[in-house]
């Protein structure tokens, strides 16, 4: 008989008034970054803001292109920029905002699979969890204590072997 392998995903849901000012500032920076996204095709503007261990904030937003695969999501723009400009700093938190959404427990602005994989590798490399805050332009704010929670059956370099 088959054996079931099960992993649960758990998000905490907050109202803005329940968050500390540092986290709320990070979320607002992600929302502002989304306003500058290049999204002429989807009109789906997403911003990401990373808080690094050195206290700096790195922003990213989605960049669409007529050759669709050539575009890039906000999360990857921010993570790649952080590693390029602050290679020694680790990522403590990331806020991701999809500004044309009203976020709630039935409408979560979750990162795509490619972004989850990239963020997972950064979390794995730094050997410490990255807090993730997901929200829209308004509504609830969802928190995950780790990217692993968003990608429970992740592919990692451990599987590549020697």
Secondary structure, DSSP 8 states (H G I E B T S, - for coil): -----------EEE-GGGS-HHHHHHHHHHHHHHHT-B-TTT---EEEEEEETTS-EEEEE-B--SSGGG-B-HHHHHHHHHHHH-TT--EEEEEEEEEEEEEBTTB-----HHHHHHHHHHHHHHTS--EEEEEEEEE-EEEES-GGGG-TT---GGGG--
